[in-house]
């Protein structure tokens, strides 16, 4: 009878499978931060990705309730110890964070006090691109060397997810065909290399295990096979997801091509209605396309929708876009949700840049409609 996986191998296994599966970047990072907290018995954990302007583009937590997170206000800045971990490639451990001169001593109102601390940077070939923050070691006064090594292993997987997401976002923002195809090929190469490194990294997990090595190695072999399958699937998917050309296809044509791709790779039914003859407006068309793309991604990733409909309509110089799904819905005014999902704010800012008005209508169990007037 095969023994169950140890906590260490289970955490690494979950991380690798998340990266190789169909989860969004946000879901992958959330799984990583939850695994990190469980793996080293921390009461609280966070994973921060800096935005390059003194703040965080993403800051996911584990161990705090939604109510507590909402009460703490907007995303933190990269100050004090949060910023210090982003300035070095080396991990940092301490029994009491209050004793370190880099600790500013500032907590938002209602923030739990924290003492023992483990900070591990997430490092890619471009430098430090994020960090794990773990506090309040359970049943021990401080985090151990083994804790540090395990989080460093998870940090290597986080670097894969963040790097791939950034490359994909860059490819989405380019409209010149040659540049777009170059980045698509670069993304293909990076994913291939990184997932291959995941296979190699999984082999090293065996060194962390000291019981039943035969069973552990059997599980690692299975993990390698799944990772290789994910590699083949991603090669095919990335080839299909090269973004359409707004200059050549126009707004309607580009949206229709994007919808056709999503229909092939998603389980939900994605359809487009409307075929307007629009006078080209590169600035407007680019922003409308990105809003539609973000709305579709939100529906497919978060709403559990079975059907997503994209509609374009308009007359007399007016353009209207609707993205409608039949999913579980949400509260568009939720402070906690907006703090974690920056796409809602991004859509509103894009609409403002072209003088448009964006309205998000949704409620629990009633689906969601994203409506744009330009």
VMD Tcl script that draws the C-alpha trace (Angstrom):
set ca {
  {0.00 0.00 0.00}
  {1.42 3.38 -1.06}
  {1.83 5.94 1.71}
  {0.28 9.39 1.19}
  {2.43 12.25 -0.02}
  {4.33 14.20 2.61}
  {3.23 17.83 3.11}
  {6.38 19.04 1.35}
  {5.84 16.98 -1.81}
  {2.10 17.72 -1.83}
  {2.72 21.47 -1.74}
  {5.26 21.34 -4.56}
  {3.02 19.00 -6.54}
  {0.05 21.36 -6.23}
  {2.17 24.29 -7.36}
  {3.50 22.50 -10.45}
  {0.06 21.20 -11.42}
  {-1.43 24.68 -11.02}
  {1.12 26.19 -13.40}
  {0.60 23.40 -15.93}
  {-3.20 23.46 -15.71}
  {-5.90 25.85 -16.85}
  {-5.88 28.16 -13.82}
  {-5.46 31.92 -14.20}
  {-2.31 33.65 -12.96}
  {-4.20 35.01 -9.96}
  {-5.43 31.53 -9.06}
  {-1.93 30.09 -9.42}
  {-0.44 32.75 -7.14}
  {-3.23 32.27 -4.61}
  {-2.55 28.54 -4.54}
  {1.16 29.20 -4.09}
  {0.67 31.53 -1.13}
  {-1.76 29.12 0.53}
  {0.67 26.25 0.02}
  {3.49 28.33 1.45}
  {1.56 29.08 4.64}
  {0.56 25.44 5.14}
  {3.96 24.07 4.26}
  {5.87 25.96 6.98}
  {3.06 26.23 9.56}
  {2.75 30.02 9.34}
  {-0.31 31.78 10.68}
  {-0.18 34.39 7.93}
  {1.30 34.47 4.41}
  {1.40 36.93 1.54}
  {2.78 37.02 -1.99}
  {3.56 40.45 -3.41}
  {4.37 41.46 -7.00}
  {5.72 45.05 -7.24}
  {4.43 47.44 -9.89}
  {7.73 49.31 -10.31}
  {6.21 52.52 -8.97}
  {6.41 52.00 -5.22}
  {3.34 49.78 -4.96}
  {2.16 46.26 -5.67}
  {0.38 45.16 -8.84}
  {-0.76 42.07 -6.90}
  {-0.72 41.25 -3.18}
  {-2.38 37.96 -2.28}
  {-2.77 36.73 1.28}
  {-3.59 33.56 3.19}
  {-4.68 33.24 6.81}
  {-6.76 36.45 6.89}
  {-10.53 36.61 6.50}
  {-12.11 38.60 3.65}
  {-13.58 40.96 6.23}
  {-10.17 41.66 7.76}
  {-8.57 42.20 4.34}
  {-11.31 44.66 3.35}
  {-10.87 46.59 6.62}
  {-7.15 47.12 5.93}
  {-7.84 49.31 2.90}
  {-5.96 49.43 -0.43}
  {-2.92 47.41 -1.40}
  {0.18 48.16 0.73}
  {3.20 50.08 -0.54}
  {6.68 48.62 -0.90}
  {7.99 50.23 2.28}
  {9.76 48.84 5.35}
  {10.29 45.10 5.44}
  {7.98 44.58 2.44}
  {10.35 46.61 0.31}
  {13.53 45.25 1.90}
  {12.80 41.68 0.76}
  {12.43 42.98 -2.81}
  {15.89 44.58 -2.74}
  {17.91 41.40 -2.25}
  {18.06 37.94 -3.78}
  {18.69 36.39 -0.35}
  {15.97 35.13 2.03}
  {15.64 36.67 5.49}
  {14.52 35.09 8.77}
  {14.08 36.60 12.20}
  {12.51 35.65 15.51}
  {11.01 39.12 15.98}
  {10.47 41.47 13.06}
  {10.10 44.37 15.51}
  {13.83 44.14 16.33}
  {14.94 44.78 12.75}
  {15.72 48.43 11.90}
  {14.03 48.01 8.50}
  {10.70 47.40 10.24}
  {8.89 50.75 10.21}
  {6.52 49.85 13.02}
  {3.47 50.96 11.02}
  {0.37 48.78 10.83}
  {-3.00 49.83 9.39}
  {-5.75 49.98 11.99}
  {-6.93 46.46 12.81}
  {-3.80 44.78 11.37}
  {-2.76 41.75 13.50}
  {0.59 42.01 15.26}
  {3.36 39.82 13.85}
  {6.69 38.64 15.30}
  {8.51 35.68 13.72}
  {9.12 36.35 10.03}
  {10.41 34.66 6.87}
  {10.84 36.63 3.68}
  {11.86 34.95 0.41}
  {12.33 36.90 -2.84}
  {10.95 35.53 -6.10}
  {13.81 35.75 -8.58}
  {13.76 35.48 -12.37}
  {16.47 36.17 -14.91}
  {15.37 39.82 -14.81}
  {15.95 40.12 -11.07}
  {13.57 40.14 -8.09}
  {9.99 40.19 -9.38}
  {8.09 39.42 -6.17}
  {8.36 37.96 -2.70}
  {6.81 35.58 -0.19}
  {6.14 37.01 3.27}
  {5.41 34.53 6.09}
  {4.81 35.45 9.72}
  {3.90 33.93 13.08}
  {5.39 30.43 12.99}
  {2.98 28.03 14.72}
  {4.26 25.86 17.59}
  {7.81 27.25 17.34}
  {9.53 30.57 18.09}
  {10.98 30.97 14.59}
  {11.07 29.57 11.07}
  {13.75 26.95 10.35}
  {16.37 26.51 7.65}
  {14.21 23.77 6.10}
  {11.26 26.19 6.04}
  {13.45 28.64 4.14}
  {14.53 25.99 1.61}
  {10.95 24.86 0.94}
  {9.74 28.41 0.33}
  {12.69 29.02 -1.99}
  {11.53 25.99 -4.00}
  {8.00 27.39 -4.21}
  {9.44 30.79 -5.16}
  {11.01 29.22 -8.25}
  {7.53 28.11 -9.36}
  {6.08 31.55 -8.62}
  {8.78 33.06 -10.86}
  {7.56 30.83 -13.70}
  {3.96 31.97 -13.33}
  {4.80 35.69 -13.05}
  {7.28 35.64 -15.93}
  {4.85 33.92 -18.27}
  {2.03 36.30 -17.30}
  {4.19 39.34 -18.01}
  {5.25 38.02 -21.40}
  {1.63 37.30 -22.29}
  {0.54 40.81 -21.25}
  {3.32 42.30 -23.38}
  {2.18 40.27 -26.38}
  {-1.42 41.49 -25.89}
  {-0.33 45.14 -25.98}
  {1.44 44.96 -29.33}
  {-0.42 45.52 -32.60}
  {2.49 45.39 -35.07}
  {2.40 41.96 -36.68}
  {6.15 41.27 -36.69}
  {6.60 42.33 -33.09}
  {3.50 40.41 -32.02}
  {4.71 37.19 -33.61}
  {8.21 37.62 -32.17}
  {6.83 37.85 -28.64}
  {4.50 34.92 -29.22}
  {7.50 32.80 -30.21}
  {9.50 34.11 -27.25}
  {6.66 33.25 -24.90}
  {6.52 29.77 -26.42}
  {10.23 29.28 -25.81}
  {10.09 30.57 -22.23}
  {7.15 28.36 -21.28}
  {8.88 25.34 -22.81}
  {12.13 26.02 -20.95}
  {10.45 26.86 -17.67}
  {8.18 23.84 -17.64}
  {11.14 21.66 -18.49}
  {12.89 23.14 -15.45}
  {9.81 22.23 -13.40}
  {10.39 18.60 -14.35}
  {14.00 18.85 -13.20}
  {13.05 20.69 -10.02}
  {10.54 18.01 -9.13}
  {13.39 15.50 -9.11}
  {15.18 17.49 -6.42}
  {12.16 17.27 -4.14}
  {13.24 13.72 -3.33}
  {16.12 15.19 -1.32}
  {13.60 16.83 1.00}
  {11.96 13.57 1.88}
  {13.32 11.20 4.45}
  {10.59 8.62 4.66}
  {9.44 6.05 2.15}
  {11.67 7.25 -0.71}
  {10.32 4.56 -3.03}
  {6.77 5.88 -2.82}
  {8.00 9.46 -3.07}
  {9.97 8.74 -6.22}
  {6.96 7.04 -7.74}
  {4.88 10.13 -7.17}
  {7.59 12.33 -8.64}
  {7.64 10.19 -11.79}
  {3.90 10.70 -12.11}
  {4.35 14.44 -11.59}
  {6.96 14.56 -14.34}
  {4.61 12.83 -16.78}
  {1.82 15.34 -16.05}
  {4.20 18.28 -16.44}
  {5.34 16.96 -19.83}
  {1.70 16.67 -20.93}
  {1.11 20.26 -19.84}
  {4.14 21.31 -21.87}
  {2.65 19.79 -25.04}
  {-0.73 21.39 -24.40}
  {0.74 24.84 -23.77}
  {2.78 24.69 -26.97}
  {-0.42 24.14 -28.92}
  {-2.42 26.74 -26.98}
  {0.16 29.52 -27.26}
  {0.28 29.03 -31.03}
  {-3.47 29.63 -31.20}
  {-3.55 32.61 -28.85}
  {-1.54 35.03 -30.93}
  {-3.58 38.25 -30.59}
  {-5.56 39.42 -33.66}
  {-4.49 42.48 -35.66}
  {-6.75 45.51 -35.14}
  {-5.16 47.42 -38.01}
  {-5.85 44.68 -40.55}
  {-9.07 43.18 -39.16}
  {-10.80 46.20 -37.62}
  {-12.49 46.12 -34.22}
  {-15.31 43.74 -35.21}
  {-13.02 41.36 -37.06}
  {-10.45 41.30 -34.27}
  {-13.11 40.62 -31.63}
  {-14.68 37.89 -33.74}
  {-11.32 36.16 -34.19}
  {-10.62 36.38 -30.47}
  {-14.04 34.93 -29.67}
  {-13.42 32.09 -32.14}
  {-10.15 31.20 -30.38}
  {-11.80 31.27 -26.94}
  {-14.61 29.04 -28.18}
  {-12.05 26.41 -29.18}
  {-10.11 26.37 -25.91}
  {-12.80 27.10 -23.29}
  {-15.53 24.84 -21.96}
  {-18.05 27.73 -21.88}
  {-20.00 28.72 -25.01}
  {-18.52 32.05 -26.20}
  {-20.40 33.84 -29.00}
  {-20.37 37.25 -30.68}
  {-23.35 39.18 -32.01}
  {-23.22 42.21 -34.30}
  {-21.04 43.04 -37.30}
  {-20.73 46.84 -37.55}
  {-18.98 48.69 -40.35}
  {-16.95 51.09 -38.22}
  {-14.70 53.92 -39.33}
  {-11.27 52.92 -38.00}
  {-10.12 54.77 -34.89}
  {-6.90 53.10 -33.65}
  {-6.97 54.62 -30.16}
  {-10.67 53.88 -29.54}
  {-10.56 50.44 -31.12}
  {-7.56 49.34 -29.05}
  {-9.19 50.38 -25.76}
  {-12.58 48.86 -26.62}
  {-10.90 45.61 -27.64}
  {-8.94 45.44 -24.34}
  {-12.09 46.15 -22.32}
  {-13.95 43.37 -24.14}
  {-10.98 41.03 -23.70}
  {-10.73 41.75 -19.96}
  {-14.49 41.30 -19.49}
  {-14.42 37.95 -21.30}
  {-11.43 36.76 -19.28}
  {-13.13 37.71 -16.01}
  {-16.26 35.85 -17.04}
  {-14.35 32.72 -18.05}
  {-11.98 32.69 -15.06}
  {-14.18 33.75 -12.18}
  {-17.89 33.53 -12.96}
  {-18.31 29.78 -13.66}
  {-20.39 30.84 -16.68}
  {-21.68 28.35 -19.21}
  {-22.33 31.06 -21.83}
  {-20.64 34.39 -22.61}
  {-22.10 36.75 -25.24}
  {-20.23 39.71 -26.78}
  {-22.41 42.34 -28.53}
  {-21.37 45.36 -30.60}
  {-24.01 47.90 -31.65}
  {-24.30 51.58 -32.41}
  {-25.41 54.37 -34.72}
  {-24.86 58.10 -35.30}
  {-21.29 57.99 -34.07}
  {-22.12 56.05 -30.92}
  {-20.64 52.65 -30.12}
  {-21.96 50.24 -27.49}
  {-20.27 47.10 -26.21}
  {-21.89 44.49 -23.97}
  {-20.23 41.39 -22.51}
  {-22.89 39.26 -20.79}
  {-22.41 36.03 -18.87}
  {-24.76 33.69 -16.98}
  {-22.32 33.04 -14.14}
  {-22.52 33.31 -10.36}
  {-22.22 37.10 -10.27}
  {-20.51 39.30 -7.70}
  {-20.69 42.67 -5.93}
  {-19.00 45.23 -8.26}
  {-18.52 47.62 -5.32}
  {-16.71 45.10 -3.11}
  {-13.57 46.78 -1.75}
  {-11.86 43.46 -1.10}
  {-12.57 42.16 -4.60}
  {-11.29 45.33 -6.28}
  {-8.13 45.20 -4.19}
  {-7.35 41.70 -5.47}
  {-8.70 41.92 -9.03}
  {-7.30 45.00 -10.69}
  {-9.04 44.26 -14.02}
  {-12.23 46.10 -12.98}
  {-10.34 49.32 -12.33}
  {-8.32 48.85 -15.52}
  {-11.50 48.63 -17.63}
  {-12.87 51.81 -16.05}
  {-9.62 53.67 -16.70}
  {-9.57 52.54 -20.33}
  {-13.14 53.77 -20.81}
  {-12.26 57.17 -19.33}
  {-9.27 57.56 -21.66}
  {-11.57 57.47 -24.71}
  {-14.37 59.50 -23.17}
  {-16.58 56.47 -22.65}
  {-18.80 55.33 -19.81}
  {-18.46 51.86 -18.32}
  {-21.17 50.20 -16.25}
  {-20.84 46.84 -14.51}
  {-24.16 45.26 -13.55}
  {-24.01 42.13 -11.43}
  {-25.35 40.47 -8.32}
  {-24.95 37.10 -6.67}
  {-26.56 34.36 -8.74}
  {-27.70 36.72 -11.49}
  {-24.76 36.81 -13.89}
  {-22.82 39.87 -15.02}
  {-23.12 42.49 -17.76}
  {-20.24 44.81 -18.66}
  {-21.67 47.71 -20.70}
  {-19.58 50.38 -22.47}
  {-20.85 53.47 -24.29}
  {-18.41 55.46 -26.45}
}
mol new
graphics top color blue
foreach p $ca { graphics top sphere $p radius 0.5 }
foreach p [lrange $ca 0 end-1] q [lrange $ca 1 end] { graphics top cylinder $p $q radius 0.2 }
display resetview
